[in-house]
Amino acid sequence: MELRQLGYFAAVARHRHFTRAADALHVTQSALSQGVRKLEDELGVALLRRDGRGVELTAAGEELLPRAEAMLGEAAAARAEMDAHAGLVRGIVRVAATAGDATGLPAALAAFHRERPGIRIGLRQGTTAQVLELVRTGAVDLAIASSGDADGLDGAGVRATALGDEPLVAIAAPGDPLGSAGEVTLWDLRERPLILAEPGSGLRATVLAACVAAGFSPVPLFEVGDPVTVRYLAHAGLGVSVVPASWARAPTPAVAVARIAGPAGGGAAPRHRVALLRAAGAAGAAELLFAHLVGAGGLSGG
């Protein structure tokens, strides 16, 4: 009976699903299934009851699970103590991010890797709802997502920490009149073809809410979340996009830029807010990366 097999079994028992457990452990589903079956063969009992929707623990599985978790916990504690003696930190941290919400994240992860080469890092992308669910289910340890405020991302099993915010700007083709204006309101853009972030993103929700507050509901021609693609579309004159200011700082392709002002009747200009999410039980390597990313601020890059 190997610790890896026990870890596979405990992950499947925790997620009640082979695919989600494999994703959380960053292994193939076939390797996970083989490991669990080998453990069952060695013990001579079935630990899991499989069906089309997921898995359930058998009586033997229910009895083994707390023992397996205790053994895994003891093994992790022993390794941490030995690493402390050796001056090393090991482990794996699984991160998720919404596209475009932290353009400086790759550089921050690379810097962390240089400082802590013994810690493996995994990265996935998705919508705000998807990365929030990944944190809730334990499939990732940390996530970067945008929202109107960090409290709006807090929930069962998830803790949110505000990383920072930045103003929104409008970008268009070089030579567009909005570039010489320097500042525009969203109402000024109401008849322009718009490029908005994809549905489900925090950036789109922020821009849509600000447009509605300004008195109109935009119907975008393009729904794109990748900063580079948005810049190319705007550069080609295919539309105007409202994006975080950091997206406009890249040198190419060239775009005209104007600040987004507050509503004509008064009020604050909309801002793009980013939060760092972590699983309630995150510890060890995940806490080290958490502290590093908080120190990196808004991760807006550029």
Buried (B, 14 or more C-beta within 10 A) or exposed (E): EEEBBBBBBBBBBBBBBBEBBBBBBEBEEEEBBEBBBBBBEEBEBBBBEEEEEBBEBBEBBEEBBEEBBEBBEEEBEEBBEEBEEEEBBBBBBBBBBBBBBBBBBEBBBEEBBEEBEEBBBBBBBBBBEBBBBBBBBBBBBBBBBBBBEBEBBBBEEBBBBBBBBBBBBBBBBEEBEBBEEEEBBBBBBBEBBBBBBBEBBBBBBBBBEBBEBBEEEBEBEBEBBBBBBBBBBBBEEBBBBBBBBBBBEBEEBBBBBBBBBBBEEEEEBBBBBBBBBBBEEBBBBBBBBBEBBBEBEBBBBB
